[in-house]
Amino acid sequence: MPLTNEVVVPIGKKDYWNTLTPYEDLDNINIFGNAFYNPELALYMDNTFYGGAIPALRNLRVQRNSLGAFGFGDNQNGLYGLKGTAAVSGTALDDAIFGKLLLPAPHSPRSVDLWPIFNTGVPNLAPYQLATGKNGNPLAIGKPFINNFLPTGGDMLRLNMAVPPTPRNDPNFSALGLVQAAVLGLTDTNYNKNKSIQFIPNMDGFPNGRRLEDDVTRIELQAVSGVVLAAIGLWYDDFSGTGSPVTPDLVNVLTYSTGVDQNDTTFKTSFPYVQTPWRGTAVQ
């Protein structure tokens, strides 16, 4: 996955990480798991820690009290308090299904979102469906979204070949990949009227595969800040429980920009599509 080594794996373990194949990652979960469960980068998106240290990340904040009950900040419990309860029975968080992998221990809050995004993919099971149709319960069955889950784990980019490509001339085509697909599935009346499975534009985007146009840096920063949790109904802390869950915190995350919003040249119209690199002696 792009940026795993750069923004998730701790500095002192990067070399060891690079010696491993993806098929060895689960065997090393005791060494690397906490880097995903409690990512260091998220400390700079959390005002309890170093949220003010990097002004460029000020619009990215992690849920510490989602729905007044669930905290996904460093060393909080996330959804672990529901482990073994009727609330997660039949969901992907059920120990009889994938709960031992996705709810492994207390104080591992991001085991339910960042860990599967980077290491297993996401199953088409509750709670990993859009909040559309969930009626306020994030653990309920919602609108089917993506299904690229491999319980063997491993840091690899997954592609669900059943998802059709979004035409580049589609007015909904977006460099935000699955983030924009989630937005459309939650807000666009073409997709948010029911829980039927639909091919939503940009469902072929990163991290369900990787298109040349996808802004992977921005998408992964938004993911670290909890946007996936919001997409399944674990809204940001400023949601009062009534009214629209599209709160200022969520809007800030969705409109976040790294400041690099376009390329300095075009793509080719035929294979290999990537433009010929600039000559090192060329004057730009």
PyMOL commands that set and color helices and strands:
alter all, ss='L'
color gray80, all
select helices_A, chain A and resi 4-8+11-19+22-24+26-37+40-45+55-57+80-82+86-88+99-102+109-112+114-119+177-187+216-224+227-231+248-254
alter helices_A, ss='H'
color red, helices_A
deselect
rebuild
show_as cartoon
